[in-house]
Structures are given as structure tokens and as C-alpha cells.
Amino acid sequence: MRRKQLSLLAAAPWLAAAALAGETATEEEQIEEIIVLAHPLARDGLAQPSDVLGADELERKAVDNIGATVGNEPGIHNSSYGVGAGRPVIHGLGGARVRVMEEQIDTLDVSVSSGDHAVTVDPFIAERVEVLKGSATLLYGSGAIGGVVDVHTGRIPNEVPERIHGAIDLRGSDNGDGRNGSFRLDGGGGNVAWHVDGFTREADDYDIPGFAESAALHALHESEEEEEHHDEEGHDDHDHEEEHHDEHEEEEAYGTLPGSGLEVRGGSAGLSIVGERGFVGLAVSGLDSEYGIPGHSHAHEHDEHEEEHHDHEEHHDEHEEEEAHHDEHEDEALPVVALDQTRIDLEAGLADPFGGFEGLNLRLGINDYEHVENEAGEVGTAFANSAWEARAELTHDRGPGWRGALGAQLGNREFSVVGEEAFTPPVDTSSFGLFWVGERPLGELGLEAGVRYDRVEHTPAHGPSRDFSGASASLGLIVPLAEGWGATLLADYSSRAPVGEELFSESPHPGTGVFEIGNPELDQEQARNLAATLNGEGEGWSAKGTFYYTHFPDFIYQAATGEEREGFAVRRYSQADATFPGFEVEGRVTVAEWAAGTLHLGAFFDMVSPQLDISGNDNLPLIPPNRTGLSLEFTSDRLRANVDYVRASEQDDVAEFELPSDGYDDLRARIAWRFRPGDTIVDLFLAGRNLTDDEQRLHTSVVKDLAPQPGRTIEAGLRMRF
């Protein structure tokens, strides 16, 4: 007997009983495994641009955080805040516009609220990472207007394995003395399946090629200091100015980035009951993380200290020298995030639940999250997020000609910030959505369509609540061309409700280095998108290119005001029309084949060039530069070797009060030797990142002028699968 394997969700008792009805499968009656993708139509091809990193790619590319892991894929960048935190940026959009999920449920952390907040799903325990580029609001709501990154972990088993199997990954690196270990085990018997995983990662402050502060920021500071000195003291104290400048240079961080170390520990345990028609499962996971916040802005404290210094200049010099010396040797003076998350996931699936329906999918995630930003050993600002999210999805067959899925999604979030750096009041957010997506043949063509309705309500601790409702819709066409070639066309309309931080913030936000002022009168953001993709594949080659154009009426952004409060530049959340045109191309070809192995050559190019419809400077901040990439890959039964090179161009199309970024090179290489003792696969590997030791400053990072990426890093390790 062949049975469909479905990935599903939250569990009602009747669903559990239905799943267990009938006999448990024997070895001869094993379930036919169907990989569940982030999009229910993905098996037949999508009109929407997408990308998938499978187990082999993740083994080679997993690093630091999920943003860094996918950040060199075409069209995707990393919003890096050191190595402790990083979120994906897709087609120039990030933050609250890109949804990061674990098994189709939001990570339920607070990473969308600031660049220094970590995503709580670890790339080293992932089985597969799927990316939907462009609006994915139809399936996942307004927080996916820019795209989705879905990390599949397999923490809830959906089949009973024939034997215990698992993986162990151990690695260490010279830069920051990094140590990384993870494992996973899957087993079971009868109709019970179980899963266990765990990981730990530690690293000291990492090495950088030069100064932590960029040359552009240093020049700006010099200019401001000279201007201030001329205004206050004239030209008589030139020698004093040079002496002060020399002392300032000596205090600058060089060669190592202070506050960039981390300690991360986590794991999970899952259990499922697998029956004839489906399964019901539960997983409990935990994460305990402590990481530094390099470049964390405390401009208001610096200004207060500087003012005090001028008032008491005669009595303070000696004390200031002792304090500077003390700070150099005491890590406790640097801000550190202590993060703790406990998460419960429920998942269930039922095949053929009703007539005309192929499967019922239910899923529920419940989260208890908090992190505290400690400074100088004292408790600072505390963030808490108690949240849950549930979704139900029914897949239906071609009945009237359409095959697809309809469903509902609900969620609730209780978010609070308490402390000196509380930039937004506590806000409760509830959301509800209904959706349908489907596809059908249209002669030789494939037609895709979808609609969704969403309602979001924000209730702040003080002041009136705001609620938003909106619709999204899409229409796509899959067009077969000459042999091996095809094209897709997609037109969609989507909407996004503002998040609480955009509506209600009014306080300095050291994580972004600005005084943020929200706008409770913001309207819903809208997006009208057109995308066209041409792809081809043949013996020994593949190619794909995508052009997209997105128009945002009422795009929400932070507008620089030129004002200053408490030592921070003031930025107000505003709205204006904006356009995001861009394209990406990639290709791969087999250049040589021998009996001993195969050599492949790959290349890609991506760019995005958004503009605001305003007078004056119409550039948006944090927009990624153009990139060109080349790769060589050799594969054989025993040996695998890769060389990857990316050239990021300079970014000088900058927003008001934003500094330009220099271009940089990123050269990476990896070689792995494979052994097969019995049923076990062992890979010993040696890898290098940033082998040219170039100064890399990601323009998508809010701290790129204070915290460059790690310098040359050599990593060695082993991965064992059994």
C-alpha cells in the first residue's frame, strides 16, 4: 500500500484518532515520502522566484546565523550585526517585510524590531532552507510582503524510521577561537517516532583587518571635531588638538572587534504517533544565548560625559586615563544580550480527510521569549515576547480543474520593552487571515492564482489601538518554451499593516543609533509587483534570470529630520511612494568530466535600485550594492572542493545622513574528504572565509561603519552521518 506523507499541524483529538485509524505500516508498506515545501504549489513549479538550500549546500554554507547562511545567494543579503545577529534581506527589503519561519510558523522572536536582535532558529540544525523571493503574503500574511525564509528542522517526526540515524557536526576556527558542535538523532518503533537534537557554539571577539571604525566615519568625526574646536577655541590650541587626535586614535579598536563574542546553546526533543492515515506530534525546544553587541551606540551618554569633562576639565584628566585603561581590560563594560527562549510546537497531518480534499494540515507554535541587554555588568533593557501562531491548511485535488490549498492563520503577540532604552511602549498584536492558492493547466500553460484577507490589530499599553484590514491577490503564468527552457510571469498585489514599532516608538534606540519617532496615523503599506523569470536546463548546464519591479504606494520608512535629541539623530516614520526595480541572473555549467570526478563553473549577478517619490535625496537607507559571483566546484566519490568568489561593488547611492560603503572581495574555499565506514559517512573538511582578509562592510547593516565582518577565518571539522 502506498500512502502520502503530509506535513501538518496542531492537534485536535478527533484528528489524532483519525490519523491512527487502521493498521500501522509495515516495512513493506512504508509511506511514500513527499517533501513538504514552503509553498503548496511548489512541486509543480512556481511562478514566483524561489531558492532551496538542501542538506549538502547547508553543510557547506551554514555559518553564524541564518542571515549569514543565505546572505550570498542571488538576490539575498545579510543585515549583519556582528556574528551574533543577522536577518535576510531579499530584493532590498528586510526587517518587518521578510518573514523568517521554522517549519512554516514564525520564529516568534523580536528580531524584526532591531538589527541587534538575533533570530532564534539555528542554521546548524536545519535540514533544508527554502526562500520565497518577493511577496508571500498570500500564505503567510503581511509580514511576508518582501519574502519568506523557511527553515526546516524535522523536530517533529512524520514517519517511523527503520533504524536509529543521525548526524554529528564538530568544527573549530582560528578567528575568535570559535568552537561549534551539534548533533541530531531520529528513531522509533511500532507507531512511535522520536527526535533529539542539540547544539553549542562559542567564540571570542573576532579579528578584523583594520580599524573597527570605517574611514568614512573617522573622516566625518575629524571634520566635526575640527569645526567644533574652531567654533569654541579658535586657532590657538593647534598643538592640543593634535595631541587629542593622537590619543583618540590610540583608543580606537584595531585588529579585533570588541563585543563580538558569543555563547549559544540549544536543543529540542520531539515525539510523534504515526498511524495509517497521518501523524500527530509534539516538540519542545529551548535556546540560551549570550552575545555581544559590537558598535552599540551610546551617543547620548558620550555627549553627557563630554559635557561633564569640559565642566571639570582640570580635575578629570587623570581619572579619565585610568578609566580608559580599565575599560580596555574589562569586557563587562561592553553591552551583552542574554537571550532565553522556550518554544512548543504541535503538528498533525491527515490524508484524505474529506471528499475532494487530499490532506489536512494543522500547526501550532507557542513561544516564551525574553532577552536582556546588560551593560557594565548591570541589567539594562529587557525585551519580552509571549506569542503564539496557528495555521490550518486543506489541500484539494483538481475537482473543478484547480488544485490548491485553502486555509486560515491566527496569531497573538504580547511584546514589551522595559528599561532605559525602551524605544516603544508595550503592544499587544492580534492577527487573522484567510487564504486560497491554486493552479490549473491552461492548454500547455500553467495558471496560478491566489487571494487572501488579513486583519491586524495593535493595542498599546497607553493610547488608542489601531486596526488594519486588507486583501492580497496574485496571478501567475508558467510558459513552456523550447526544449529545456521555460518562462514564468507573475503579477500580484499585497498589503502590509504597520508593526507596533513603526506606529508607537518615541525614544532613543541605541541598536539603530537614532531617536525613533513612530507615527500612529500610518496607513497600510501596499505593493504592486511584476516579475518575469526565464530558466533553462540541459545536460551539464542550467541558467535562470529574474527581473522584478515593485511599486509601493505609501511605503513606510524612517525619514531623517536633521534634528537631534539626547545625542541621537531624530528619524520619523513616514510614508511616500517608492519603486524597487531589480534583476538577478545565475548559471552553472559542467566544464570537465573525468572518471575521478566532475568540475562545475557557476556565476551570478544581482542588483536592486529603489527610489522614493520625494523631492531632494530620493535614496533609501541600507540598500545592498551590486554583486558579481563566480564559483568552481569539484565533486567525486571521495573528494569535494569549492572555491567561491563574490565582488560587492561600492554603494554611494545613499540616503540623507548615510555614509557610503566601499566595495569588497569575499573569497571562500572548502575541501572535504569523505570516508564510508560501513553505513556511516564521515566528511573531514578544511574551509576558509574572507581569504584575502579584505575589509568587508555590509551596507545592509546599521552598524557597518562600526562593526566590519570577520577577517580571514580558517575552519576545520568533521561531519558524520549514520
N, C-alpha and C positions, 0 to 999 in steps of 0.2 A: 504494500500500500504506500502511495506517495502522499505526503502531507505538506502543505505550505507552512513555512516558518515565518511567523509575523512578529514584528516588534511592537509592543503595546504598552498599556498604561495602568492607571490607577485601578484599584480592585474592589469591586462590589462582590458580595458573597455569591450572588447568582452567577456572576461571570466565572468565579473560581470553580463552582460546581460544574458549569458547562465545559470549562477547559479540561476538567479531569474526567469527564464522561467518556466511557469507552475504555478499551484496553490501552495500557501503556505500550509504546512502541518497542518492539524487539530490535535486535541488531539488524535483522533482515528488513525491518520496517522503519529504518531511520528517516527522520524528517528531511525533506529536501530543503537545504538551506538557501534562503534568498536574502541577500544583503539588503538591509534596510537603509535607505538613503534619506538625506535631509529633506528631499522633495519627493512626494509620492509618484510623480511622473518621470523620475529620473531614469528609470530602467529603459525607457523607450527614447531617450534623448530629450534635452531641454532646449527651448528657445532662449532661455536665459543663460548668459555666460556663467560658467562654474568651474571648479577645480577640486580635485580629490588627491590628498596625500595618503597613500596606503602605508602598510606596515614597513616595507622596505625603505621607502622615502623617509618616513619618520625616524627610522633607525639612524639614518644619515643626517637628517636636518634638525632633529629635536635639540633645543638649546634654551636654557634660561627660563623663558616664559612663552606663552602661546603667540604673542605678538612677534617675538624674535624668530620663532619657529616657522611662521608663514610669511615673514616680512620680506623675503627675497623672491617670492612668487610673482609672476607678471600681474601688475595691477594692484598689488598688495604691499603695504609698508608697515612699519612698526612705530608706535608713538612713544618709544622708549623713555623710561625714567630710570636710568641705570639698568642693572640686570634684574632687580627685584620686581619691577613692574613694567608692563608693556602690553598695549592693546593693538589689534589690527586696524589699519586704515585702508579702506577699499575705495578705489577710484577717487581718492582725495577726501573721502568722508570717514569720520571716526566718531569717537565718543558715544553720545546717545543715539547716533544714527546707525551704528553697527552692533548687531546683537551677537554676543558670544554665548554659546549654549553647551551643555553637557547632555548628550542623548535627547536633543530636541526640547529641553527645558532650560530656561535661563540659568546662568551661573548664580544668580541671586545675591551677588556681592555689591559693592559700591564703586566698582572700577569706572563706571560711566561718569561719576561726579568729579573726578580729578585724575590727572595723569600719574600722580604718585600712588594711586591705589591699585593694588595687584588684582589680577584675575585669578580666581580660586580653582581653576582646573589646570592640572599639571600636564605638560606635553609628554613627559616621560612615561606616563601610564596610559597614553592614548593608543588605541588600535588603528584608528583612522581619523582623519580630519577632513571635513567637507566644507567648501566655501561656495556660497551663492553670491556672485558679484552683481551688484545692483539691487533694486528694491525687492525685498522678500516679505513685504507687509501682508500679502495675501495669506500666508501660512502662519506668520509669527508676530504680526502686529506692528504698531507704528515705530517701535524701537528698531525695526529692521529695514527702515527706508533706504539705508545705504548698503545693506548686505548682511550676510549671516556667516558666522564661523561656528560649525557644529563639531564638537569633539566627542567621538565615540569611544567609550571606555570598556564596555562589556561588563560592567559591575553587576548588572542583573542578568544572570544566565538565562538563555532562552532555549537551551537544549541540554540534554544529559550527555556528557562526553563518554566515549568508550573507555577512557583511562584518564588518570590524572596527567595534566600537561600544564606547562607554564613557561616562564622566562625569567632570567636574572640579568640585570644590566649593571655593570660596575665601571666607573670611569674616573679619571683624575686629570687635572690640568695644572700647568705651571703658573698661569696668570691668576694671582689671588689664592694660590694653593687650593684650587677647587676640588671637592670630593663629592661624588654623586653615586648613589646606589638605589636600585629599585627592583622589585620582584612582583610576580603575579602567579597565582595558582588557580586552576579550574579543575573541578572534579565532580563526582556524584555517583549515584547508583539507584536502580529502580526508577522512580519518578521524581527523585530529588537531585537538584544540581546546586553546586555552591561555587563561590568565587572569593578569593582573598588577594589583596594587593597592598603594597606599602612602598614608601619612598622616603629618602632623606637626601638633603643637599646642603652643603656648607661651603662657604668661600669667604676669604678675607677681602679687604679693599683691593680692587683690581688696578693693574698697571695701565698707564696711558702714555702715548708717545711724547707728550709735552706738557704744557700748562693746562690745568682744568678750565681756566677762563679762556675764551676764544680771543683771537687777535682783534676781532671787530668790537667785542665788548670792552676789551682793555683800552683800545683807542678811544672809545666813547667815554669811558671813565676818566682817562687822561684829559680829554677835551673839557669835560665838566669840571674837573678839579682845577685846571688852569683858569677857566673862566671864573670859578668861584674865588680863587686866590686873587685874581686881578681885581675883582669887584670889592673884596674885603680888605686887602692889604696893599694893593698897588704892586710896584715892581721892585721894592726894596729888599724883599726877602727871597731872592732867587736861589741863594745857596740853601736856605732852609727848605725850599720847595724840592730841590734835587735830592736832599737828604731824605725827606719824607717819601719821595718816589722810590728811592733805593730800598728803604725799609718796607714799603708796600710790596715791592717785587719779591723780597725775601720771604714774605709771609704767604705769597701765592702758592697754591698747591701745584706741585710739579712731579711728574713721573708716576704718581699714584693718586687715585681719585678718592678723597676722604668720604666716608659714609656710604660706600658702595658694596659693603659686605652683606652676607645674608646667611640665614639658617632656616631651612624649610623641612618640615616633617609632616607626613600624612599617610592615610591608608583607608581601606574600606573592607567590608565584608558583605557578601550578598548571598541570598538563598532563594531558590525558585522551586515551585512544584510544577512539573511538566506533565501534561496529560495528552490525550488523543487529539484534542482539537486546539490546544493552546497551552498557555502557562500563566502563572501568577508569581511575581517575585518582589523581593524587598532588598534594598541595600542601604547600609548606614556608612557614611564616610566622615572623616574628620581631617582638618588641616590646621596646623600650628606653624606660624611663620613669623620670623623676625628679620627685617631687612632695613638697611639704611636708606636715607632719602638724600642722595647727593644733589647739591645745588639748591637745597631747600631755601626759599627766600625769606629772610627776616629783615627786610629793608627798614621797616618801621623801628625795629629795635636798634639797628645800626645808626639810624638818624638820631634817636634819643641818646644813644651812647656818645655820638659825635658832639651833640649839643652840650652834654654834660662835660665832655672833655674840654671844650672851649671855655666853659664857665669856670672850670677848676684846673686849668692847664698847668699851673705852677706846681700843684701838689699831686698830679695824677700820672706823670710820665713814668716814674719808677714802678708804680703799681701796674700800669698797662703793660710794661715789658714782662713783668712776672706773670701776668695773666695770659699773655700771648704764648709764653713758653709753656705754661701749664696746659693750655688748650691743645698745643701740638702733641701732647703725650697722653691726653685723656679722651678716649673715644666716647665717654658718657656725655660729652658736651655736644655731640652731633645728634640730630634728630633720628629716631628709630621708630619704625612701625612694628607693633606687636599685634599680630592678627590671629584670630581664632574663629573657625567655622565648623559647625556640625550640620550635616545635611542628611535627610532621609528621602529616599526615592522609592516610589511604588510603581510597578509596571505590570501590565497584564495584556494578554492577547487572545483573541478568539477567532478561529477560522469559520467562515460561512455562518455568521450569527443569525442572519435573516435572509429571506429570499431576495435575490438580486444584489446582495452585498457579499463581497469576498472576505472582508475582515473587519473586526472592531479593534481599535487601538485606544487604550486609556493610559494616562501617565500623570503622576503627581510628584512634585518636588516640594519639600518643606525645609526651610533654612533658618538657622540661628547664627547670625554673623555679628562680630564686633571687631574693631581694631582701635588701638590707642596709639597716638603719636606722642612718644616720650621724648623729652629733651633734657639734657644735663642730668639724667637720672630721675627726673620728676615727671609725673603723669601730666600729659598735656591734653590735647583734644581727643575726645572719644567719639567714634562713629559706631552706630548700631543699626542693623537692618534685619528685622524679623519679617520674613516673606514666604509666600507660597505661590505656586503656579500649577495649574492643571490644564490638560487638554484631552479632548476626546475626538477620535477621528474614525470615520467609517469609509472604507474603500468600496466602490461599487464597480460592477462589470459594465460591459458595453450595452446592456439593455436597449435604450433608445438610440444607441450609436456613440454615446460618450462613456469613457472610462475615467474615473477620477476619485476624489475624496471630498467629503464634506465633514465639517466638524465645528467644535466650539473650544474657546480658550478663555480661561478665567485666571485672575491673579490679584494678589494683595500685597502691599509693601508698607511697612511701618519704619520710616527712616528718621533717624535723629542724629544731631551733632551737638555735643556739649563740650564747652571749653573756650579758651581764649581765641582759638582760630575757627570758631563755629561760624561758617560763612553763610549758612542758610538755616532757617528755623525747622523744627521737626515737621515732617509732612507725611500724611497717610495717603497712599495712592491705591485706587482700585481700578481694575480694567476688565473688560468683557469684549469678546469678539466672536463673530460667526463667519464662516468662510466656506467656499466651494472652489475647487480647481478641477479641471477636466481636460481630456484630449480625445480626439477622434480623427480617423482618416478622412481625407477630402480628396478622393482620387489618389494620385501619387503623393499628394502633400499630406502633412500632418498639421492639425489645427489644435492650438491650446487656448484655453480661456479660463478666467477666474474672477471671482468677486469676493469682497469682504466688507463687513460692517464692524466698526470699533466704537467703543465708548470708554473714556478715561476720565476719572475724577480725582483731583488733588484737594486734600483738606489740610491746610496748615494749622499749626497749633494756635496761631493768632491771625485774625483776619478772615475774610470771606474765602470760600472754596471756589475752585474753577472746574468746570467740566467741559469736555470736548467730545464730539461725535463726528465720525466721518466715514467715508467709503473709499475703497480701493478697487481697481479693476485692471485686467490685463488681457491682451490678445496677442498670440504668437503664431508664427507660421514656420514650419520646418520644410525646406525645399530641397529635394534630392537633385543634384546636378549631374555632371559627367561622372563616369565610373571613379569611385573613391572620393568624390567631392560632394559637399552639401553646404547649404546656407540656412541661416535662421534669421528671422525678423521678429522683433518684439516691440510692442507699444504698450505702455502701462501708465496708469495714474495712481498715485498713492498719497497718503496724508500722514502727518505725524503730530501728535499732541506734544506741546512743550513739556519738559520734565520739570520737577519741582524747583531744581536749582536755577533754571532759566527764569522762572516766574518770581521766586521769593528771595533770592540771595540779596544781601546788603551788608557786606563785611569784607575785610581783607582776607584774601585766600592765598596763603604762602605757597601752596602747592603749584599754583599757576603764576604767582608773582604779581598779582593785580588785585585791586579793590573791586570786587564784582558787585554790580547793582542789577538785580533782576527787574523784570517788567511784568507785573501781574495782568497787564492788558494785552499780552501777546496773543496773536491769533494762531490758529492751527497752521502748520507748515504743509505745503503741498509740493508735489514733484510730478512732472510730466516727462517721461523718459522714452527715447527711441534708441534701440540697439540693433546692430546688424553684425552677424558673425559668419565668416567663411572658414570652413575647415575641410581638410583633405587628409587622406591616409592611404598609403600603399605599402608595397613590400620594401621595408627598410627605410621608410620616411613618414613623417607626419608634419602638418602645418596647421596653424589656426591664427586668425586675426579677428579682432573685435573693435568696432567703432561705436561709441555711445555719445549721446547728447541728452543732458538732463536740464530742464528748466524748472527752477524753484520760484514760484510766486511766494512772497513772504518768507524768505529764507531767514532763519534765526542765527544771529552771530553777535559776537562781542565787539562793539564799536568803541574805539579809542576816543577819549574826550579831551585829552591834553591836560586834564585836571589831576590833582594829587590829593590823597587822603591817607593820613597816618603813615606817610612814607611810601605808599603804593600808588602806581598809576591807576586812575579810575577807568573802568570799562563798563559800559552799559549794554545789556542785552537789547538788541534792536532787530528790526526786520526790514528787508529790502529784497527785490527780485535778484536772482542770481542764476548763472548758467555754468554747467560743468561739462564741457566737451573734452573728449579724450579718446585714445585708442591704445591697443596693445597687440603685439604680434609675437609669435613664438614658433619655433620649428625644430625638428630633430631629424637627423639622417644617419644611417649606418655608413661609415666611411671605409671600413675594412672588416673582413671576417677571416679568421683562421681557425684551424682545428682547436687551438688552445683558447680562443675567446673572440669577442666582438668589440669593436671600437665605435662609439657613437659621438657625434658632434651636435651640440644644441646651441640655440641662440634665442634671445628675446629683446624686445624694446617696448617701453611703456612711457606714457606721458598723460598728464591731465592739466588743463589750463582754465581754471574757473575765474569768473569775474562777477563782481557786484554791479548792479544797475544803479550807481550813485555817481554824483559829481566828484571830481577830485580823484584821490587814490582809490581805485576800484579793485585792488587785490585783497584776497582773503589771507588770514594768517595760517601757518602750519601746513602749507600746501607742498606735497612732495615734489622733488625735482625729476627731470627726465632721467631714465636709466637705460643702459645697454648691458646685456649679459651674454657671456659665452661659457660653454661647458664642454668638457671632454670626459667620457665615461668608458672605462674598460670593464667588461664582465666576462668571467669564466666560472667554471665549477669551483675552483679554489680561490681565485684572486678577484677582488673588486677594487677598482681605483677610480677616483673622481678628482677633477680639477675644475673649480667654478670661479669665474671672474665677473664682477659687476662694477661698472663705472657709473657713478652717480654724478650728474652734472651740477654745476653751481646753481643756487637758487637766488636770483636777485630780483624777481618779481615779488616784492614783499609788501605786507600791509603797513599801515601807518604805525610808526614806532617799533617796527620789527626789523631786526638786523638780518642782512643776507647771510647765506651759508656757502662756504667753499665746496667745490666738488671733491670727491674722494674715490679711492680704489678699494675694492674689497676682494681679496684673493684668498680662496679657500682650497684645501686639498685633503683627501682622505684615502687611505689604503687599508684594506681589510683582508685577512687571510682566514679561510673557512676550513674547519675540521668537521668530520661527521663520525664521531664515535658512537656506533650503534644507531639508535633513533634520535640522538641528540645532535643539534647543530651548534657549533661554537665558532664565533667570529672574534678574532683578535684584531684590533684596529688602532691606527695612529692617524690623528687628524690635526689640521692647523687652520686657524681662522685669522683673518687680517694679517696674512703672512708678510705683507710689505710694511707692516707697522705704521700704517697711514693714520692721520688724524681724521676720524670719522664723526661728523656731527650731523645727526638726522634732523632735517628741517621740520619733520613732523613732531618733534619733541619740544615741549615747553621749556626744557632746561638744556637745550642743545648748546647754548653759549656758556654753560657752567659745568656740564657733565658729558664729555665725549664718550664714545663707545670704547670698549676694551681694546688695548693694543694687541700686539702679536700674542696669540694663545696657542699652545701646543697641548693636545689632549690625547690620552691613551686609555684603552679599556678593553673590556670583553663583554660580549652579549651571548648568552646561552639560552637556547630554546629546546625544550624537551617534551 
